[in-house]
């Protein structure tokens, strides 16, 4: 058993070293820099097979560190290993659209008291099979803001509702479609008016965010990026 384990480790190490040497010989070393691009392990501003090779070498201990080590952890499981390298190669081959995490976002605004402005509620970095269903509440401070209107922006196949009166301090954006939506999408545009001086947080409460897996939609684990409106 020990010999088998050693053989497996040696095979993985040799493969990582061979792949790494091949790609470095073809492409050269990346120049020093900084990057926050998920999968860009060497900080050259690109995600490609060189990054996959570096991640594999790090996984088997041939490299003690990576120039942009945080970028190498692509699936938010707290580990850098061959799974991350595989995800990088899937993006390179076109089987995945992005390694950036899914986001639910809302904008921010500075306004004068009495002035009206617009913010978008949307999603980013949605990969296949795509977004199927959503129910997102946007909470605000009614002592500072009032809702003027709420317009659903997705106009494809399906049903979309933007309810400005869902609660006294919340707008609800909800929808469903049989066609998986991909990429960056604006789901609704909401118009607010400043009624008093102050700062109102715009807080997203994601009740439903599910993908378009046929027969068994799966929850999309998305990060949330809240906003604010400051009224002066």
N, C-alpha and C positions, 0 to 999 in steps of 0.2 A: 504493500500500500504506500509506504514511504517512497519507494522508487517510482511508483506511478505518479504520486503527487509532485515529486521533483521533476519528472519528465514533463508533466503538464506545465509547471512553472517555466522550465527551460524553453519549451516550445513557444509559450507566450512571449517570453523575454526575447528570444531570437527573432520572432516575427516582428515584434515592436521595433527592435533595433534595425532589422532589415528594411522595414517600411520607412522608418525614420531616416535612415541613410539615403534611401532612394529619393525621397521627396526633397531632402535638403540638398542633395547633389543636383537635382533638377532645377530647384527654385532659389537656392541660396538661403542665407540666414536673413530673418526679418530684421529690419532696423528697429532701434529702440523707440518706444512711443507709449502712448496711453490710449486706452480704448475701453468702452463699456459695452461693446457688442458681444452678446452672448455667443459663445463658441469660438471667439477670437482669442485663442490661447497665447499667441505670440505678439499681440498688439500691433499687427500690421494693417489694421482697419478692414480686414477681409476674413471671411469664414471659408476655409477650403480644406483640402485633404492634408495639407501640412499641419493644420491644427489637430486633426484627428490623429496623425502620427505622433505628435508631441504628447497628446493626452494618453495614448497607449503607452508610450515610454515612461511617463510619470506614473501610470497605474502599476507597472511592473517594477518600479524602483530604479530605472535607468536614468531618470532625471529627478533631482531632489526638489525642484520648484519649476514653476512656469512664469514667464514674464507677466502675463495677465491671468493669474491663477483663478481669480473669482469668475472670470468669463468661461473657464473650462467646466464649471459645474452648471450644466445646462438644464437639468430637470428638477432642480430645487429639492433634491433628496439628501443634501448635505455631504455627498461623496463625489469624488472625481475618479471615474473608472471607464471601462470599455463601453458601458452604456452611453456615456457622454460622447465618446468617439463615434459610436454608431449613429447617434443623432446628428452629429456634424456631417457625416458621410451621407445621411439621408437628405439633408438640406442641399449638399453639393450635387447630389444626383437628381434633385427635384422631387423627391418623395415627400418632403416636408417643406412648408412655405417659409417658416421662420423658427428660430430658437428663442426669440424674445417671449417673455411670459405674457399670457392674455391679461388685458387691463380693462377695467371699467372706469371711465373718466367723466369729469365735468369741468367746465372752464371756470375762470375767475375774472372778475371785473372791478375796476374802480368807477364809481358813478357819483354824480351830484344828487342831493336830495331833490326829488321830483323828476329826475331823469330816468329814462327807460333804457335797458340793455338786454342783450341776448347771450345765453350760454347754451352750449351743446352738451347733451348727454350721449356718450357713445362707447364703443368697444374698440380695442385695438389688438392686433396680432392674433386674430382668430384663424386657426388652421383647420384642415380637413379632419372630420367630415363637415365642419362648419357649425354655425350657430342656428339653433332650431327655435328655441323658446326663451323668453326673458320676462321678468317682472322686477322692476327696479324703482325704488322709492327715492326721491330726492327731497331731503329735509332742509328747511331753512328757518330763519327767525322771523315770524310774522310781525314782530314789533319793529322790524327794520325794513322788511320787504313785503311787497304784494305781488301776486302772479297776475300778469296781464293776459297772457295767452300761452298755450302749449301746443306745439305742432309736431305731430309724428312725421318723421322724415323718411322712413323706409316705405317705399311704395310698390314693392314687388309682390309676388304671390304670397298671400297669407292675410292675417288680420293684425292690425296695430292700433293701440289706443294710447292716447296721452291725456290723462285725467288731471286737470289743474286743481280740482276740488276734492281730491282723494281724502285728505285730512286737512285740518286747519293749518298744519305746518309742513305739508308734504304733497308733492306731485308724484303721480305714479305713471311710469312708462312701461307698457307691456305689449307683448306681441308673440306671434307664432307663425312659422312658415314651414312648409314641407321641403323647401329647398335650402340646404345648408349655406349660410352666408359666410363669406371668407374675408379676411383682411381687416382693414380699418373701416368702421361704419359709424355714421351719426344716426342714432335711433330717434332722437327728438331734439327740437330747439325750443327753449323756454324763455319767454320774455318776462323780466322782473322790473318793477319800479321801486326806487328807493322812497320810502315814506318817512324815514327819520334817519338822523345821523347815527352811525354805528357800523359794526362789522358783523355780517351774518355768515356763519359757516354754511357751505353747501355740502351736505353729508349724504353719501350714497349708501343705501341699504339694499343689498342685492338679495332678493328673495329667491329668484329662479334665474339660472343661467345654464342652459342645457344644450348639448350638441345634437347633431342630426343623425346619430346612430340609428339605423332603421330598426324599428321594433323595440328598442331599448335605449332611449336617450340617456346620456351620461352627463353628470354635473361637470361644468367647466370651472376649474380651480383658478379663478382670476384674482389678480391684485386690484385694489381699489385706489384711485387717485381723486381725492376730494378737492373742492375748490372753496372760494370765498367771494363775497361781494362786499366791498367797502364803500359806504355812503358818507360823503362829506358835505 
